[in-house]
Amino acid sequence: EPDLEAQDLGDHQPHQELPENSLPVRKFFNGCFGVFLILFLIIWYIALGFIFEEANEAKDAVNWPTTSGQVVETKVTSHTSSGSGSRKSRTSYKSWVLYRYNIGGQTLENNVVQILASHDSRAEAKKVTDQYPVGSEVTVYYKMDEPDTSVLVPGISDESQLVLTIFTYVPITLLSIFVLFWILKRMR
């Protein structure tokens, strides 16, 4: 008769939370999450680069040379972003003011009032276009090396600055928290 109490307990498997066959599934999902995170960061970084380039140009416009111009046409344009699932679609409005100006004997036209400026309502955008009646004279800020790049209002709006700040610091904060939790998990 075998002695049950004298059996070697070294072969005894400790209690595992997940069955052995779920380990590859877990690794697969961890790998997918890592790939998703890396792709998200790359896309976010590229988008952030474009946005900051526009924002820097808007801020630099304060130092651009000026000339006088004349308003030719005004209107309010809209853009609707499509929503999916529970997310509703969103419509933003822009003040479109076509103005004409001369640089070095060359007549140029542009319609940018302020870089990165958009409005949540048609009424807000209309208030801006009402400031520029057709035929009125305007001060045009133009880029010295690209005179066809111009604005009527240099700098960026407070709303755009807020969006830039949120778009920059919220993902950085979330990424920092994720990395911190990942480091703490690895230390255990």
N, C-alpha and C positions, 0 to 999 in steps of 0.2 A: 504494500500500500504506500503510495507516495506521501511524503510529508509536506502538506500544504503550507504550513507555517515557515518552512525552511526555503521556500521558493525565492529566487533572486528577484528583487523588486526593481532592478535596473532596467528591465524590459517594460516596465509600466509606463505608459504614455501619460503625461500630465493632461489635465482637462484643457481642451482648446476651445476658444470661442467660435472659431469658424472651422468647418470641415476642410480637410486638406485640398479638396478639389475646388474650393472657392478662392484659393490663393492666386491662381492665374487670373481669375476674373477681377479680383481686387487690384492686381498689378496693372491689368489692362485699363481699368477705370482711372487709376492714379496716373497712368501714362497719358490717357486721353485728356485728363484735366490739365496736366502739365503742358501738353501741346496746345490746348485751347488757351491757357494762360499766356504762353509765349506768343501765340498769334495775336491775341488781344493786345498785348503790350506793344507789339510791332505796329499794328494798325493804329493804336492810340498815339504812339510816338510820332508816326508819320502825319496823322491828322493834326496833332498838336503843333508840329513844325509848320504846317501850312497856315494854321490859325495865328500862330505867333508871328509869322512873316507878315501877314496882313495887319496884325495889331501894331507891329513895329513901324510899318509903313504909315499907318494912320497917325501914330504918335510923331513920326518924323515930319509929317505934313505941316506941322506948326512952323517949321523952319524953311519950308519951300518958298520960292519967290511967288509973288502975286501979280495978277494982271486983272483988268476989268473984263467982264463978259456980259452977255445979255441972255436972259431966259427966253427960250424958243417955245417950249411946251412943258406941261406938268401933268402928272397923273399918279395914281396909286396903283401899285402892282401887288399881287398876292401869290403866295406859294403855299400849297397844302401838302403836308407830309402825311403819308398814309400810316394808319395805325393798324395793329394786328392784335387779335385776341381782345383782352379787356382794355388795351391801350387805345385811346381815341385818337383820331387824326387831329393834326394841329395846323392852323393857318396862320402864317405870318405875313405882314404887309411891309412894303418898302415905299418910300417917297422917291418917285422918279421925276427928276427935274432935268430936262434937256437944256443945256446952255452952250453958247457959242463964244469962243474967245480967240484972240490972235497972239501968236508967238512968232517973232521974227518974220512977219509978213505971211505966215501960214495960218489959215483959219482952221481951227479945231473944234470939235464938239465932244461933249461927254454928258453923262447923266447921273454921276455919283454925287450925292449930297454929302454923305459921310461914310467912310469905310466901316464895315461890320455893323451898320445900323439897320435894325428892323424893328417893327412895332407889333404889338399883340392885337391891335384893333385898327380898323380902317380909319376911324376918327383920329387916332393919334398920328397916323401917317398923313392924313389930310391936313392936320394942323401945320405940319412941316411944309407941305406943298403950298399951302396958303401964304406962307412967308415969302414965296417966290412967284409973284404974278407974272404971267407972260408979258414980255417987253421990258421987265424991270432990269436994272443994272445990278450985277453981282460982283463980288470979289472972288476970283478964282485962284486957288492955291494949286500950282502945277509942279510936277517933278522936273528938275532941271535937265536931267539926261533923258527923260522920257516925257516930253511936254504934253503928250496925249493922255497921260495919267494925271488926273486932277480931282479936286474935291472943293466943295463950297464950305464945308465945316471940317477943319482939321481936328485930329485927336480921335479918341473913341468915347462912345457914350458910357455913362455909369452902368447901364444895363449890360452892355457888352463886356465891360471890365468885370462885372460880377460873374457873368457866364464863364469868362476866361479863368477867373480864380477858382470857381467850382470845378470846371473841367480839368484844371491842373492839380489842385490840391486834394480833392476827394479821391480820385484814383490812386494818387501817391500814398495817401493815408491808408486806404484799404489794402494796397499792396504791402505796405509796411506792417500792418497788423497780420496779414496772411503770412509773411516771412517770419515774423516774431513767433506766431503759433507753430509754424513748421519747425523752427529752431528748437522751441521748447519741447515739441513732440519728439524730435530726434535726440534730445538730451536725456529723455527718460529711459 
